[in-house]
Amino acid sequence: MSSRPITAPLAAMDPIGLAELIDRAALQTRVDRKYLVPLDRVPHLLDQLTPYARVLDIDGARSFRYESVYFDTPMLASYHCAAYRRRRRFKVRTRTYLDSAQCWLEVKISGARDSITKHRLPYEPHDRTTVVPGREFVDEALVREAICPPAGSALDPVLVTSYRRVTLLLPATASRVTIDTALSWQAGDTALHLPDLAVVETKTSAAASPADRLLWQGGLRPARISKYATGLAALRPELPDSPWRRTLRRHFRTTPSVGTAPTATAHRPVQEASCV
């Protein structure tokens, strides 16, 4: 754990409100780069970003609690699309901003050249563990993107993630940086916590941002990680995990706290689900 909290460098940054952040860098279609950064290196990164960045500030708070519930078909079509590196993939989730009790239903589409398109629908927080009220929205988004799970497939809650997020705007490039800490995953009665690791994600229209260059200079490179797929692979070792195996071995070594779920590291093949 870092002996220097991230609150000090965040306090030195100029603030930006949510409305202005969305106006200047909504980036619903974007390129994402993710980095796994030891928590004790995050304060120095923030110090380096201070000349370039403004930090999201809402009523004096600069770090916010998030909860995401991920949904998948009974055959885990979304997961297998990622595990088998399908060119076009989808995720369905609810995202709840716990400090403000706001919630969204989201459909994320991954396309060519790592581009991301996100479709969002305002959602009731008490419905965040089901897609039933928003199923028509989900189906329309998937059809619009020419990605369809098997006909008639249910979408059930599979994984819950929680973390604290800091969001930065880099005005010169109209790009964003998110820094997620206090990472945890829950699948049924199995949980995983990684308190000493941060996920730093840059969100740009295309070109690398100043944050990317600073991370590269510090010897860090983009990592293969998906909060949904990598987290589920860590908690369910029977699933195929080829895209994230290096990440799992290097960063997800903590043994999940388990009731009856398996903890073995050996991976046995499973039947591939239909993706499209």
C-alpha positions in Angstrom: 0.0 0.0 0.0 1.3 3.4 -0.9 2.6 5.5 2.0 1.5 8.6 0.1 -2.2 8.8 -0.6 -3.4 10.0 -4.0 -5.5 12.8 -2.4 -2.6 15.2 -2.2 -1.7 15.3 -5.9 -5.5 15.4 -6.8 -5.9 18.4 -4.6 -3.2 20.2 -6.6 -5.1 19.8 -9.9 -7.6 22.3 -11.4 -11.2 21.0 -11.1 -13.7 20.4 -13.8 -17.4 19.8 -13.4 -19.3 16.8 -14.8 -21.3 18.8 -17.5 -18.1 20.4 -18.8 -16.2 17.1 -18.9 -19.0 15.4 -20.9 -19.2 18.4 -23.2 -15.5 18.5 -23.9 -14.7 14.8 -24.0 -17.8 12.5 -24.1 -15.9 10.0 -26.3 -18.7 7.5 -26.7 -16.6 6.2 -29.6 -13.0 6.0 -28.7 -9.8 4.0 -28.3 -9.0 2.7 -24.8 -5.6 1.7 -23.5 -5.4 0.1 -20.1 -2.4 -0.1 -17.8 -1.9 -2.1 -14.5 0.0 0.2 -12.2 1.2 -0.6 -8.6 -0.7 1.7 -6.3 2.4 3.2 -4.8 3.3 4.6 -8.3 0.0 6.4 -8.8 0.8 9.6 -6.8 3.9 10.2 -8.9 1.9 9.7 -12.1 -0.6 12.3 -10.9 2.2 14.7 -10.0 3.5 14.4 -13.6 0.0 14.9 -15.1 -0.8 18.0 -13.0 0.4 20.5 -15.7 -1.8 18.7 -18.3 -4.9 17.6 -16.5 -8.1 18.8 -14.7 -9.8 16.5 -12.3 -13.5 15.8 -12.1 -14.9 17.5 -9.0 -18.4 17.1 -7.8 -19.4 19.0 -4.6 -15.7 18.9 -3.5 -15.3 15.1 -4.0 -12.7 13.9 -6.5 -12.9 10.1 -6.0 -16.1 8.2 -6.5 -17.5 4.7 -5.8 -18.6 2.6 -8.7 -20.4 -0.7 -9.0 -20.9 -2.6 -12.3 -23.1 -5.7 -12.8 -22.2 -7.6 -16.0 -24.8 -9.8 -17.8 -24.2 -12.7 -20.1 -26.0 -15.5 -21.8 -26.2 -19.0 -20.2 -23.4 -20.1 -22.5 -21.4 -16.9 -21.7 -21.5 -15.6 -25.3 -20.0 -12.2 -24.3 -17.2 -13.8 -22.4 -16.3 -16.3 -25.1 -16.3 -13.6 -27.8 -13.5 -12.0 -25.8 -11.7 -15.2 -24.9 -11.6 -16.3 -28.5 -10.7 -12.8 -29.7 -13.6 -12.2 -32.0 -13.2 -9.0 -34.0 -16.5 -7.6 -32.8 -17.5 -8.2 -29.2 -20.2 -6.9 -26.8 -20.7 -6.4 -23.1 -23.9 -5.6 -21.3 -23.8 -4.1 -17.8 -25.4 -1.7 -15.4 -23.1 0.9 -13.9 -24.2 2.5 -10.6 -22.5 5.7 -9.2 -23.0 4.8 -5.6 -22.3 8.3 -4.2 -25.0 9.9 -6.3 -27.3 6.8 -6.7 -27.4 7.3 -10.5 -27.5 4.2 -12.7 -27.1 3.5 -16.4 -27.7 0.4 -18.5 -24.8 0.2 -21.0 -24.0 -1.8 -24.1 -20.4 -1.7 -25.1 -19.3 -2.7 -28.6 -15.6 -3.5 -29.4 -14.8 -3.2 -33.1 -11.9 -2.9 -35.5 -8.6 -1.4 -34.3 -9.7 -1.5 -30.6 -12.4 1.1 -31.1 -15.2 1.2 -28.5 -18.8 2.3 -29.0 -21.0 2.7 -25.9 -24.8 2.9 -25.8 -26.3 4.2 -22.5 -29.8 4.3 -21.0 -30.7 5.9 -17.7 -31.8 3.2 -15.3 -33.3 2.7 -11.9 -30.7 1.7 -9.3 -33.1 -0.9 -7.8 -33.1 -2.6 -11.2 -29.3 -2.8 -11.6 -29.2 -6.6 -11.2 -31.6 -7.3 -14.1 -31.8 -6.2 -17.7 -35.6 -7.0 -18.0 -36.8 -3.3 -17.9 -34.1 -2.4 -20.6 -34.0 -5.5 -22.7 -35.6 -3.8 -25.7 -32.8 -1.1 -25.5 -30.1 -3.8 -25.3 -31.5 -5.8 -28.3 -31.8 -2.6 -30.4 -28.3 -1.6 -29.6 -26.9 -5.1 -30.6 -28.9 -5.2 -33.8 -27.8 -1.7 -34.7 -24.2 -2.8 -34.3 -24.9 -6.1 -36.2 -24.0 -8.2 -33.1 -26.6 -10.5 -31.8 -26.4 -13.2 -29.1 -28.2 -16.5 -29.8 -31.9 -15.9 -30.4 -34.0 -15.9 -27.3 -31.0 -16.0 -25.0 -31.5 -14.8 -21.4 -29.0 -12.2 -20.1 -28.3 -13.0 -16.4 -26.1 -11.3 -13.9 -22.7 -13.0 -13.9 -20.2 -10.7 -12.2 -20.2 -7.7 -9.9 -17.2 -5.3 -9.8 -16.6 -2.4 -7.5 -13.9 0.2 -7.2 -13.1 3.9 -6.6 -12.6 6.0 -9.7 -10.8 9.3 -10.4 -11.4 10.9 -13.8 -9.1 13.4 -15.4 -9.6 15.5 -18.5 -6.5 16.4 -20.6 -7.8 19.5 -22.4 -5.0 19.8 -25.0 -6.0 16.5 -26.5 -9.7 16.3 -25.4 -8.9 12.9 -23.9 -9.7 11.4 -20.5 -7.8 9.3 -18.0 -9.5 7.1 -15.4 -7.7 5.7 -12.3 -9.5 2.8 -10.6 -8.4 1.7 -7.1 -9.8 -0.6 -4.3 -10.6 -3.1 -7.0 -12.9 -6.1 -6.2 -14.9 -8.7 -8.0 -17.7 -10.9 -6.9 -19.2 -14.0 -8.7 -21.7 -15.8 -6.6 -20.0 -16.6 -3.3 -16.5 -16.1 -4.7 -14.7 -12.8 -4.3 -11.3 -11.3 -5.3 -9.7 -8.1 -3.9 -6.6 -6.3 -5.3 -6.0 -3.4 -3.0 -2.4 -2.7 -4.1 -3.1 -2.4 -7.8 -4.7 0.4 -9.9 -6.2 0.2 -13.4 -5.3 3.3 -15.3 -7.2 3.7 -18.6 -6.7 6.4 -21.3 -9.6 7.2 -23.5 -8.7 9.0 -26.7 -10.1 9.6 -30.1 -7.1 7.8 -31.6 -3.6 9.2 -30.9 -1.7 8.6 -27.7 -2.3 11.1 -25.0 0.3 12.8 -22.6 -0.7 10.2 -20.0 0.1 7.3 -22.4 3.6 8.9 -23.0 4.3 9.3 -19.3 3.3 5.7 -18.6 5.5 4.5 -21.5 8.4 6.6 -20.2 7.9 4.8 -16.8 8.3 1.4 -18.4 4.6 0.6 -18.4 2.8 -0.7 -21.5 -0.9 -1.3 -22.2 -2.0 -4.6 -20.7 -4.7 -7.1 -21.7 -7.3 -6.6 -19.1 -11.1 -6.5 -19.1 -12.8 -6.0 -15.7 -15.4 -8.4 -16.8 -13.5 -11.1 -18.7 -10.2 -11.0 -16.7 -12.1 -10.9 -13.4 -14.4 -13.8 -14.4 -11.4 -15.8 -15.6 -9.7 -15.2 -12.2 -12.8 -16.4 -10.3 -13.7 -19.3 -12.6 -10.5 -21.1 -13.6 -12.3 -23.6 -15.7 -12.9 -20.9 -18.4 -10.5 -20.3 -21.3 -8.2 -17.4 -20.5 -5.7 -17.2 -23.3 -5.9 -13.4 -23.9 -5.4 -12.6 -20.2 -3.1 -15.4 -19.0 -0.1 -13.2 -18.6 -2.1 -10.6 -16.8 -3.6 -13.2 -14.5 -0.2 -14.7 -13.6 1.5 -11.4 -13.0 -1.2 -9.4 -11.2 -4.1 -11.7 -10.1 -2.1 -14.0 -7.9 -4.2 -13.3 -4.8 -6.3 -16.4 -4.1 -10.0 -15.6 -4.3 -12.0 -16.0 -1.1 -14.2 -19.0 -2.0 -17.2 -20.9 -0.6 -17.4 -23.9 -2.9 -16.0 -22.5 -6.1 -12.8 -24.1 -7.5 -9.4 -22.4 -6.8 -7.1 -24.6 -9.0 -5.0 -22.8 -11.6 -5.3 -25.6 -14.2 -7.7 -24.6 -17.1 -9.8 -27.2 -18.8 -11.4 -26.5 -22.2 -15.1 -25.7 -22.4 -17.5 -25.6 -25.3 -17.3 -22.4 -27.2 -20.4 -20.3 -27.2 -21.8 -18.6 -30.2 -20.7 -14.9 -30.4 -22.6 -13.5 -33.3 
